[in-house]
């Protein structure tokens, strides 16, 4: 039972079936129970998500539940479903349910081997997971009318899309203002979305290909301050009168940004435009308490990484059915770390294509550009973020190329490039980059 509860709190159950002969598979394929299911359980009033796959062989159920083999029965006439999954330590999870009109409803009773006198019962509802569409990819032009300020799985999806589909949409700036200068929503990085990705389930990885990230107005807003993480006591005193909003002009013809009202020292200063998205995220499930759109973590979120630009692919974990993808917080340009607390905040035209990697999850937000692989570490301190990025990249190299720990160490010690991507918010960010050319001669693991 203890292991069952921990897995629920992680918000997914990885379930696989045993492989049958071709004849048995053909015989059972007509069963209304055989296949993938998305279950929502009521965990003392909080919805949690389970991933289930079952195989019905003439009424005999097999498969796995939370990594443990299950056996059970299905009575087609009544729709009655029963199975028992046993854990290595003797704990059990017993399911009793009914299949009616394509919906599976019932309860799971978990009994902990160390505390068998107090089993726990949780009701659930399940629906079959729709397969990824095999038809030609679709293009969706979506005009947002509502924006969210939490990366929540409970928000209503604005659009359902299939893997391979492309979405063209817009974002407001961090203050909630659109391309026409109209305030549309309270500030704090309001997000466009969530977009529901058909077939995406907890345990999968969502790949978001940024096809276009383009400016759609000629001005941006920033600040004249430095964030507390960046200064010592002396500079805190020097910055005591800072904190004013600063407007920038975006010259798209020349590709530069200049201060709208520059001081004498910066009258000749300009910075190249490099449009980026501060926020790309998948939803946190209800049990995790949805973070605000100014926060970041393993789900992505407000990463404020200035390589989240056109032509980049972002890989994010799926932690809720449909992934529930959010995008927002457009920046015309930003130095490493977002030192002012705001970058050059502006609205954006965005076009992205989604792909789904089933049954595999990245250890942390991961980026791929034409020239680099990048692991993003996000944590409460720069030291911890540095560690997250290093361990994440080490795990990825080990999985992708089958490298030993010492081989990973030798590679990272000669190839790693680190940048501080975020210091403005609760979590600091450190990214680890590796040039693709250095990996070109390695052989991927099978």
Buried (B, 14 or more C-beta within 10 A) or exposed (E): BBBBBEBBEBBBBBBEBEEBEEEEEEBBEEBBBBBBBBBBBEBEEBBBBBBBBBBBBEEEBBBBBBBBBBEBEBEEEEBBBBBBBBBEEEBBBBBBBEBEEEEBBBBBBBBBBEEEEEBBEBEBBBEBBEEBBEEEEEEBEBEBEEBBBBBBBBBEBBBEBBBBBBBBBBBBBBBBBBBEEEEBBEBBBBBBBBBBBBBBBBBBBBBBBBBBBEBBBBBBBBBBBBBEBBBEEEEEEEBEEEEEEBEBBBEBEEEBBBBEEBEEEEEEEBBEBBBBBBBBBBBBBBBBEBBBBBBBBBBBBBBBBBBBBBBBBBBBBBBBBBBBBBBBBBBBBBEBBBBBBBBBBBBBBBBBBBBBBBEEBBBBBBBBBEEBBBBBBBBEEBEBBBBBBBBBBBBBBBBEBEBEEEBBEEBBEEBBEBBBBBBBBBBBBBBBBBEEEEBEEBEEEE
